[in-house]
Amino acid sequence: MMKVVIMAGGKGTRIASINSEVPKPMITICGKPILEWQIENLKACGLTDITLVTGHLGHVIQEYFGDGSHWGVCISYFAETEPLGTAGALFKMPELTDDFLLMCGDVVLDVDFNRFIAFHRAHHAWATLMAHPNNHPYDSSLLVTEMLPPQTEGGLPVDTHLVVRWMIAAPHSQGENMEDERDSYSNLVNAGIEIISPRLLQEVSRNYVPRHPETPDKIDLDRDVLKPFVGSGYIFAYTTPEYIKDMGTPDRYYEVENDIKQGKVKARNLQHKQKAVFLDRDGTINQYVGFLTTAEQFELIPQVADAIKRINQSGRLAIVVTNQPVIARGECSWDELQHIHQKMETELGKSGAYLDGIYVCPHHPDKGFAGERPAYKVVCDCRKPKAGLLLQAAADFNIDLSQSFMIGDSDNDVEAGRNAGVRDSIKIERNKPGALNNVLSEIL
């Protein structure tokens, strides 16, 4: 059983209008403190050894939860007598001798922690960061993972999940301070939930130089512990579409409250079958221009962002499945294809929309093109109208295909959906503004 450490000392200055008399993790939502929702989720996954790191008004937390026996868990406490930052307490807790789960106490979530733990152990990581897309990536800390071409003939591109870049962003206005020369990014947000190995803490202790010498015990988890080891080969990202939301502002608080009432929070736990809307890319999401080979050619169809936002709000997964023979034809590099998809996610993110997954077939069976890549000139199982992309997504996200939809602008899209066994496979008019919205009005 893995130990859990929850940082529960936040003041919640941005959400003080909801309740300023209790620590942020004790703000009540739908009848229970945020921290209680978390503990119930942990207990359901068999995680019962919990330490709460408290600070501001910590006695309120301890008086409410006690030793945790009422919830069927064992709770101990580490009280900060002075602020130690988001990680300082970890270096003062000698009991952290094995890998442990670390969480912020102000996040509303319902996730399958056992999947997360299994992923961490399989990758032998020093730290595994839970990551997800969200509807405000422009003011979130974003991760970039290593993407490799297919490793086998006829295979799909490989996300190794190794974190190779981290854009730490303080709250800022859209498009600013993203530390990205292209001003575009994948919507892969650090969720503030980690599994950490003591080996990482040992390495930090060995090399740590305080950024603020006057407060050497105050250590920031992201900037001082995790980010310095990005690129080391030991920091991984576990991507999930499950419900994880920091309700640090009044607007987000009321959004989360409504999601709990509608059952969306619990339904997104990957222990439950998911429902999805699969989307073609060219002509459905972006303007069809023939073979799109550069990000400069990419342009969202009007009203598409609003349509995808409707899918997000419905509780269904929004997943792109796209044939990209430009890779096999040698007309577009893997880096440029990633840039195209980063632009897509960036443009959608500006409108509060996001994709839960992007699945690409890079193959093309016909040979004889100048500059073609022979390794991708194969008959595969993923090129639509075959169902491989949809089936892979279904396996990754526990999707019930019989309750899902496929929408695209070609007969191949429709046939791929039917071959996968979706509930309905729908063809829309290519490049038509509002076409996707009109279909969604009928099926959602």
C-alpha positions as CSV (number, residue, x, y, z in Angstrom):
1,M,0.0,0.0,0.0
2,M,1.4,3.4,-1.0
3,K,1.6,6.3,1.5
4,V,-0.3,9.5,0.6
5,V,0.8,13.0,1.5
6,I,-1.7,15.8,1.1
7,M,-0.6,19.5,1.2
8,A,-3.5,21.0,3.1
9,G,-2.2,24.3,4.2
10,G,-3.5,26.7,1.6
11,K,-5.1,30.0,2.5
12,G,-7.2,30.3,-0.6
13,T,-6.9,34.0,-1.2
14,R,-8.5,33.9,-4.6
15,I,-11.6,32.0,-3.3
16,A,-11.9,33.9,0.0
17,S,-15.4,35.2,-1.1
18,I,-16.7,31.6,-0.7
19,N,-15.4,31.1,2.8
20,S,-12.4,32.9,4.4
21,E,-12.8,31.3,7.8
22,V,-11.4,27.9,7.0
23,P,-8.4,26.6,5.2
24,K,-9.0,26.2,1.4
25,P,-9.1,22.4,1.6
26,M,-12.0,22.7,4.1
27,I,-14.2,24.8,1.9
28,T,-17.5,22.9,1.6
29,I,-18.8,21.9,-1.8
30,C,-22.0,19.9,-2.2
31,G,-22.1,19.3,1.5
32,K,-18.5,18.1,2.1
33,P,-15.1,19.7,2.4
34,I,-12.9,19.3,-0.7
35,L,-10.5,17.3,1.5
36,E,-13.2,14.8,2.4
37,W,-14.0,14.2,-1.3
38,Q,-10.3,13.4,-1.8
39,I,-10.1,11.1,1.1
40,E,-13.1,9.1,0.0
41,N,-11.6,8.8,-3.5
42,L,-8.3,7.5,-2.0
43,K,-10.1,5.1,0.3
44,A,-12.1,3.7,-2.7
45,C,-8.7,2.8,-4.3
46,G,-7.3,1.2,-1.2
47,L,-5.1,4.1,-0.2
48,T,-5.6,4.5,3.5
49,D,-2.2,5.7,5.0
50,I,-2.5,9.5,4.8
51,T,-0.5,12.3,6.2
52,L,-2.0,15.8,6.1
53,V,0.5,18.7,5.9
54,T,-1.2,21.6,7.6
55,G,-0.5,25.3,8.2
56,H,-3.0,28.1,8.1
57,L,-5.9,27.2,10.5
58,G,-4.6,23.6,10.6
59,H,-6.5,22.9,13.8
60,V,-9.7,23.1,11.8
61,I,-8.6,20.2,9.7
62,Q,-7.4,18.1,12.6
63,E,-10.5,18.7,14.6
64,Y,-12.7,17.6,11.7
65,F,-10.8,14.5,10.5
66,G,-9.1,13.3,13.7
67,D,-7.3,10.0,13.1
68,G,-9.4,9.3,10.1
69,S,-11.1,6.2,11.5
70,H,-14.6,7.5,10.7
71,W,-13.6,7.3,7.0
72,G,-11.8,4.0,7.3
73,V,-8.4,5.5,6.8
74,C,-5.4,6.3,9.1
75,I,-4.5,10.0,9.2
76,S,-1.4,11.5,10.7
77,Y,-0.4,15.2,10.6
78,F,2.7,17.3,9.9
79,A,2.1,20.9,11.1
80,E,4.2,23.6,9.5
81,T,5.1,26.2,12.2
82,E,6.4,28.4,9.4
83,P,5.7,28.3,5.7
84,L,7.9,25.7,3.9
85,G,6.6,26.2,0.4
86,T,5.0,23.4,-1.6
87,A,7.7,20.9,-0.9
88,G,9.8,21.9,2.2
89,A,7.8,19.6,4.5
90,L,8.8,16.6,2.4
91,F,12.5,17.0,3.4
92,K,11.5,17.0,7.1
93,M,9.4,13.8,7.1
94,P,11.8,10.8,7.8
95,E,8.9,8.3,7.2
96,L,9.0,8.9,3.4
97,T,11.3,5.9,2.7
98,D,9.2,4.5,-0.2
99,D,7.5,5.9,-3.2
100,F,4.6,8.1,-2.1
101,L,1.6,9.8,-3.6
102,L,1.6,13.6,-3.3
103,M,-1.5,15.8,-3.7
104,C,-2.7,19.4,-3.2
105,G,-5.7,19.5,-0.8
106,D,-7.6,22.0,-2.9
107,V,-8.3,19.9,-6.0
108,V,-11.6,18.3,-6.7
109,L,-11.1,15.0,-8.5
110,D,-12.3,11.4,-8.9
111,V,-9.6,9.2,-10.5
112,D,-8.5,5.6,-10.6
113,F,-5.3,6.0,-8.5
114,N,-4.4,2.3,-9.1
115,R,-3.9,3.0,-12.8
116,F,-1.6,5.9,-11.9
117,I,0.4,3.8,-9.5
118,A,0.8,0.9,-12.0
119,F,2.0,3.3,-14.6
120,H,4.6,4.8,-12.2
121,R,6.0,1.4,-11.3
122,A,6.1,0.2,-14.9
123,H,8.3,3.2,-15.8
124,H,10.6,3.0,-12.8
125,A,10.2,6.8,-12.4
126,W,11.7,9.1,-9.9
127,A,8.6,11.1,-10.3
128,T,5.4,10.6,-12.3
129,L,3.2,13.7,-12.8
130,M,-0.5,13.3,-13.4
131,A,-1.5,15.4,-16.4
132,H,-4.7,16.2,-18.3
133,P,-6.1,18.7,-20.8
134,N,-8.2,21.5,-19.3
135,N,-10.2,24.5,-20.5
136,H,-7.7,27.1,-19.5
137,P,-4.3,25.9,-20.7
138,Y,-3.1,29.5,-21.3
139,D,-2.7,30.1,-17.5
140,S,-1.6,26.5,-16.5
141,S,1.8,24.8,-16.2
142,L,2.2,22.6,-19.3
143,L,4.2,19.5,-19.9
144,V,5.8,18.3,-23.2
145,T,6.4,14.6,-23.6
146,E,8.7,12.7,-26.0
147,M,7.0,11.6,-29.2
148,L,8.6,9.0,-31.3
149,P,7.7,7.6,-34.8
150,P,6.2,4.1,-34.9
151,Q,8.5,1.5,-33.6
152,T,7.1,-1.3,-35.7
153,E,6.0,-1.5,-39.3
154,G,2.3,-0.5,-39.5
155,G,2.4,0.8,-35.9
156,L,1.2,4.0,-34.4
157,P,3.3,7.0,-33.1
158,V,4.7,6.3,-29.6
159,D,4.3,8.7,-26.7
160,T,7.1,7.5,-24.3
161,H,5.5,9.8,-21.6
162,L,9.0,11.0,-20.7
163,V,8.8,14.7,-19.8
164,V,11.2,16.6,-22.0
165,R,10.0,20.1,-21.3
166,W,8.0,22.0,-18.7
167,M,6.5,25.4,-19.2
168,I,5.8,26.7,-15.7
169,A,3.3,29.5,-16.0
170,A,2.2,31.8,-13.2
171,P,-1.4,33.3,-13.7
172,H,-1.2,35.5,-16.7
173,S,-3.2,36.7,-19.6
174,Q,-3.8,34.6,-22.7
175,G,-0.8,34.1,-25.0
176,E,1.8,35.6,-22.6
177,N,4.7,34.1,-20.7
178,M,4.3,30.6,-22.1
179,E,8.1,30.3,-22.6
180,D,7.4,28.9,-26.1
181,E,9.0,30.5,-29.1
182,R,6.2,29.2,-31.3
183,D,3.5,30.5,-29.0
184,S,1.7,27.2,-29.3
185,Y,1.6,24.2,-27.1
186,S,0.0,20.8,-26.4
187,N,-2.8,21.0,-23.9
188,L,-1.1,18.8,-21.3
189,V,-1.5,20.4,-17.9
190,N,0.3,19.4,-14.8
191,A,-2.6,18.5,-12.4
192,G,-0.7,18.9,-9.2
193,I,-0.7,15.2,-8.3
194,E,2.5,13.3,-8.3
195,I,4.1,10.0,-7.2
196,I,7.6,10.7,-5.9
197,S,10.5,8.4,-5.2
198,P,12.8,9.1,-2.2
199,R,15.6,8.9,-4.7
200,L,14.4,12.2,-6.2
201,L,14.4,13.8,-2.7
202,Q,17.9,12.5,-2.1
203,E,19.2,14.0,-5.4
204,V,17.6,17.3,-4.6
205,S,19.1,17.4,-1.1
206,R,22.5,16.7,-2.7
207,N,22.3,19.5,-5.2
208,Y,19.9,22.1,-3.8
209,V,20.9,25.7,-3.8
210,P,18.1,27.9,-2.2
211,R,16.8,30.5,-4.5
212,H,16.1,32.6,-1.5
213,P,19.0,32.1,1.0
214,E,17.1,33.9,3.8
215,T,14.5,31.1,3.8
216,P,16.4,28.0,2.8
217,D,13.8,25.6,4.1
218,K,11.1,27.0,1.8
219,I,11.2,24.8,-1.2
220,D,9.0,24.9,-4.3
221,L,7.9,21.5,-5.6
222,D,7.8,22.5,-9.3
223,R,10.7,24.9,-9.6
224,D,13.1,23.3,-7.1
225,V,12.3,19.6,-7.0
226,L,10.7,18.5,-10.3
227,K,11.7,20.9,-13.1
228,P,15.5,20.7,-12.6
229,F,15.2,16.9,-13.4
230,V,13.2,17.3,-16.6
231,G,15.3,15.7,-19.3
232,S,17.0,13.4,-16.8
233,G,15.1,10.4,-18.1
234,Y,13.4,9.8,-14.8
235,I,10.4,12.2,-14.9
236,F,7.3,10.9,-16.6
237,A,3.7,12.2,-17.3
238,Y,0.7,10.0,-16.8
239,T,-2.1,11.4,-19.0
240,T,-5.7,11.0,-18.1
241,P,-9.1,12.4,-19.1
242,E,-10.5,12.0,-15.6
243,Y,-12.0,14.9,-13.7
244,I,-9.4,17.0,-12.0
245,K,-10.1,20.6,-11.3
246,D,-8.5,23.3,-9.1
247,M,-11.5,25.3,-8.0
248,G,-9.3,28.2,-6.8
249,T,-11.6,31.0,-8.1
250,P,-15.3,31.5,-7.4
251,D,-16.3,30.9,-11.0
252,R,-14.5,27.5,-11.0
253,Y,-16.0,26.7,-7.6
254,Y,-19.5,27.0,-9.0
255,E,-18.6,25.1,-12.2
256,V,-17.3,22.2,-10.1
257,E,-20.3,22.3,-7.8
258,N,-22.6,21.9,-10.9
259,D,-20.4,19.1,-12.3
260,I,-20.7,17.2,-9.0
261,K,-24.5,17.6,-9.0
262,Q,-24.8,16.4,-12.6
263,G,-22.6,13.3,-11.8
264,K,-19.9,14.3,-14.2
265,V,-17.1,14.1,-11.7
266,K,-17.6,10.5,-10.7
267,A,-18.5,9.4,-14.3
268,R,-15.1,10.4,-15.6
269,N,-13.3,8.0,-13.4
270,L,-11.7,5.4,-15.7
271,Q,-13.1,2.6,-13.6
272,H,-16.3,3.4,-15.4
273,K,-17.0,3.0,-19.2
274,Q,-16.6,6.3,-21.0
275,K,-18.6,7.7,-23.9
276,A,-16.8,9.6,-26.7
277,V,-17.3,11.7,-29.8
278,F,-14.7,10.8,-32.3
279,L,-13.8,13.6,-34.8
280,D,-12.0,13.6,-38.1
281,R,-9.5,16.5,-38.4
282,D,-9.3,18.0,-41.9
283,G,-12.6,19.4,-43.1
284,T,-14.2,18.7,-39.8
285,I,-12.2,20.7,-37.3
286,N,-9.9,22.8,-39.6
287,Q,-10.3,24.0,-43.1
288,Y,-9.6,21.3,-45.7
289,V,-6.8,22.6,-48.0
290,G,-5.8,19.3,-49.5
291,F,-2.6,17.9,-47.9
292,L,-2.0,20.2,-45.0
293,T,1.8,20.2,-44.3
294,T,2.5,23.3,-42.2
295,A,1.0,24.9,-39.1
296,E,0.7,28.1,-41.1
297,Q,-1.9,26.4,-43.3
298,F,-4.0,25.4,-40.2
299,E,-7.2,27.3,-39.6
300,L,-10.1,26.3,-37.4
301,I,-13.5,26.2,-39.1
302,P,-15.7,28.9,-37.6
303,Q,-17.8,27.7,-34.6
304,V,-15.8,24.5,-34.2
305,A,-14.2,25.5,-30.9
306,D,-17.7,26.2,-29.5
307,A,-18.8,22.7,-30.7
308,I,-15.9,20.9,-29.1
309,K,-16.5,22.9,-25.9
310,R,-20.1,21.4,-26.0
311,I,-18.6,17.9,-26.1
312,N,-16.4,18.8,-23.1
313,Q,-19.3,20.1,-21.1
314,S,-21.4,17.0,-22.0
315,G,-19.1,14.7,-20.1
316,R,-18.1,12.8,-23.3
317,L,-14.5,12.5,-24.4
318,A,-13.5,14.5,-27.5
319,I,-11.0,12.4,-29.5
320,V,-9.5,13.2,-32.9
321,V,-8.8,10.3,-35.3
322,T,-7.0,11.4,-38.4
323,N,-5.2,9.9,-41.5
324,Q,-2.1,11.8,-42.2
325,P,-0.5,10.2,-45.3
326,V,1.7,13.3,-45.6
327,I,4.1,11.5,-43.3
328,A,4.4,8.5,-45.5
329,R,4.6,10.7,-48.6
330,G,7.5,12.6,-47.1
331,E,5.7,15.9,-47.3
332,C,5.6,16.7,-43.6
333,S,8.0,15.9,-40.7
334,W,6.9,14.4,-37.4
335,D,8.0,17.7,-35.7
336,E,5.9,19.8,-38.1
337,L,2.9,17.5,-37.5
338,Q,3.3,18.0,-33.8
339,H,3.5,21.7,-34.4
340,I,0.2,21.5,-36.4
341,H,-1.5,19.7,-33.5
342,Q,-0.1,22.1,-31.0
343,K,-1.6,25.0,-32.9
344,M,-4.9,23.2,-33.0
345,E,-4.9,22.7,-29.2
346,T,-3.8,26.3,-28.6
347,E,-6.5,27.7,-30.8
348,L,-9.2,25.5,-29.2
349,G,-7.8,26.4,-25.7
350,K,-8.3,30.1,-26.3
351,S,-12.1,29.4,-26.4
352,G,-12.0,27.0,-23.4
353,A,-12.2,23.9,-25.6
354,Y,-9.9,20.8,-25.4
355,L,-9.3,17.4,-26.9
356,D,-8.9,14.3,-24.7
357,G,-6.8,12.5,-27.3
358,I,-5.3,12.8,-30.8
359,Y,-4.7,9.6,-32.8
360,V,-2.8,9.6,-36.1
361,C,-2.3,7.1,-38.8
362,P,0.9,8.1,-40.7
363,H,0.7,5.3,-43.3
364,H,-0.2,5.2,-47.0
365,P,-0.2,2.0,-49.0
366,D,0.5,3.4,-52.5
367,K,4.1,3.8,-53.5
368,G,5.9,5.9,-56.1
369,F,6.0,9.4,-54.5
370,A,9.2,11.5,-54.7
371,G,10.7,11.7,-51.2
372,E,8.3,9.1,-49.7
373,R,9.2,7.2,-46.5
374,P,9.3,3.5,-47.4
375,A,8.8,2.4,-43.7
376,Y,5.3,3.9,-43.8
377,K,4.3,2.6,-47.2
378,V,2.4,-0.4,-45.7
379,V,-1.1,-1.7,-45.4
380,C,-2.0,-1.0,-41.8
381,D,-4.9,-1.5,-39.4
382,C,-5.2,2.1,-38.4
383,R,-5.8,3.9,-41.7
384,K,-9.5,4.8,-42.0
385,P,-11.9,3.3,-43.1
386,K,-10.3,0.6,-40.8
387,A,-11.1,1.0,-37.2
388,G,-7.7,0.8,-35.6
389,L,-7.5,4.4,-34.3
390,L,-10.9,4.2,-32.6
391,L,-10.1,0.8,-31.1
392,Q,-6.8,2.0,-29.7
393,A,-8.5,5.0,-28.1
394,A,-11.2,2.7,-26.7
395,A,-8.6,0.5,-25.1
396,D,-6.7,3.5,-23.7
397,F,-9.7,5.3,-22.2
398,N,-12.1,2.4,-21.4
399,I,-14.6,3.7,-24.0
400,D,-17.9,2.1,-24.7
401,L,-18.0,2.3,-28.5
402,S,-21.7,1.3,-28.6
403,Q,-22.5,4.5,-26.8
404,S,-20.1,6.7,-28.8
405,F,-20.3,8.6,-32.1
406,M,-18.0,9.2,-35.1
407,I,-18.2,12.5,-37.0
408,G,-16.3,13.3,-40.2
409,D,-16.5,14.8,-43.6
410,S,-15.8,11.7,-45.7
411,D,-17.3,8.2,-46.4
412,N,-14.1,6.8,-44.9
413,D,-14.8,8.4,-41.6
414,V,-18.4,7.0,-41.6
415,E,-17.2,3.5,-42.5
416,A,-14.4,3.6,-39.8
417,G,-17.0,4.4,-37.2
418,R,-19.2,1.6,-38.4
419,N,-16.3,-0.8,-38.4
420,A,-15.5,0.1,-34.8
421,G,-19.1,-0.5,-33.8
422,V,-20.1,3.1,-32.7
423,R,-23.7,4.0,-32.0
424,D,-23.8,6.3,-35.0
425,S,-21.4,7.4,-37.7
426,I,-22.3,10.8,-39.2
427,K,-21.0,12.6,-42.3
428,I,-21.1,16.4,-42.3
429,E,-20.4,18.9,-45.0
430,R,-16.7,19.7,-45.5
431,N,-15.5,23.1,-44.2
432,K,-19.0,24.3,-43.4
433,P,-19.3,26.6,-40.4
434,G,-21.8,25.3,-37.8
435,A,-22.0,21.8,-39.3
436,L,-20.4,20.1,-36.3
437,N,-22.6,22.2,-33.9
438,N,-25.7,21.2,-35.8
439,V,-24.9,17.4,-35.5
440,L,-24.1,17.8,-31.8
441,S,-27.5,19.4,-31.2
442,E,-29.1,16.2,-32.4
443,I,-26.9,13.7,-30.5
444,L,-25.9,15.3,-27.2
